[in-house]
């Protein structure tokens, strides 16, 4: 009888461990999804609205940001420095950055606005340093379009 009970208890324990292994997994330390939400050219400066989506199950405390934005394989702008932001767990945040624009990049945006192109391909690359995590790299590709009726604005 005791051998039978031990077998049943062992089977129940094994089944319990298997069910526990199938439970939800906490996502941690994953890089954010990044995108250009909007871009505004103001003289020689750019106002970049950088969209970040935290796919982790914990808040992301950003302490440092490095990024490079290129259009048609030409560097438009770059940034590297401290930045303080908290992105809630599974949440989204838009960071507003005022950055210098390269002369060649400004000419490409002006040509886009003047109708020489219908859109410009962009590539956004960078990384975040967060509290408690190592460097989290991100990358996205997309296309910039002029905003109708709004001079110097792109999305």
N, C-alpha and C positions, 0 to 999 in steps of 0.2 A: 504494500500500500504506500509506504513512504517513497519507494522508488517511482511509483506512478505519480505521486504528488510532485516530486522533484522534476519529473519530466514535464508535467503541465506547467509548473512555475518557470522552468527554463524556456519553454515555448512561449509563455506569456511575456517574459522579459525580452526575449528576442523580438517578438512582434512589437512590443512597446518601443524598443530602440529603433526598429525599422520605421515605425510611424513618426517618431521624433525626428529622424533624419530627413523625412519628407516635408517637414515644417518650413515656414517662411525663413528665408535667409536675409540677414541684415546686410545692406549694401553700404560699403565704406571705402573711402580712398579712391573713388573713381573720378576721372576728370569731368569737368562740366561740358555741356554742349554750348557752343558759342556761335553768335551770328551778328552781322551788322544790321541793326534795326533801322537806323537812319544815319545820314551823313549830311552835314551842312558845311559848305565852303564859305568862309568869312575872311576875305582878303588872303593872307598867307596862312591862316589857321583853319583847322578842321574841328568841327564839333561832332564827335563820334558817339553815337548811342549804341553801346555794346550790350547785347542781350546774352545773359548767362543762365543756363538751366542746370540746377543741381539735381543729379539723379541719385544722390546718396540718401540714405535713411536718417542722416544726421545733418545738422546745420553745417554750412561751410563758412568758416571765418577766414576771409581773404586778408592777407597781410602784404602781399607783394604781387605786382602784375608786370609781365613782359609781353609785348605783342608787336607784330609787324603786319601791316596791311598793304598788300600789293594790288595794283590794277594792271591788267595786260602785262604781267611780269615786270612791272616797274614799281619800286617801292613808293607808296604814297605817303605813309607815315609810320612812325615807330614810337614805342614808349617802353620805358623800363624804370620802375621805381616803386616805392611803398604806396600802398593803397589799403584803406580800411573799409571793409564791407562784410555784411553777413547775409548769406543766401540761405533761406530756410530749407529744411529737409524737403526734398522733392519739389522745391519752389523755383521761381524765376526772379531775376533781378535785372534791371537795366542800369548800367553804369554810364554816366555822361562824362566824357573826357574831351578836354580842349587840347589839341595837339598841333604841332607844326606840320605843314604840308609841303612836300617836295615840289619844286618848280615844274618838273616834268609831269608829275601827278596832277598838279593844278591845270596844266594845259590839256591833259586827257579828260578831266572833268568838264572843262570849258567846251571842248569839242563835243562831248556827250550832250551837254546842255544845248549847244547850237545845232544839234541834229546830225552831226557828222557820223554818229553811231546811234543805234537804237538802245544799246546797253554796253556795259563794260564788265568783263569777268573779273572777279576779285578772289583773292586768297587771304584768309586771316589765319595767322599762326601765332601761338604764344604759349604762355604757361602762367599758372597761379601758384603762389606759395601760400599754404594755409596753416593755421595753428594745428599742430599735431600730425600733419601729413607732409610727405615729401612734395617735391615739385609735381604739379598736375598739368601735363601738356594738353593743349586743345588745338584744333584745326577745323576750318570750314571753308567751303568754296561756294560762290554764288555769283549773282549778277547785280550790278547797280543800274538803276533806271532813274531818269530825272523825274522829279515830282511836278506834274503839270501845274502851271500858274505860280510856282514858288521858285524864284530864281536862286540858284546855288544850293538847292536841296535835292538829295538823292535818297533812294531806298532800295 
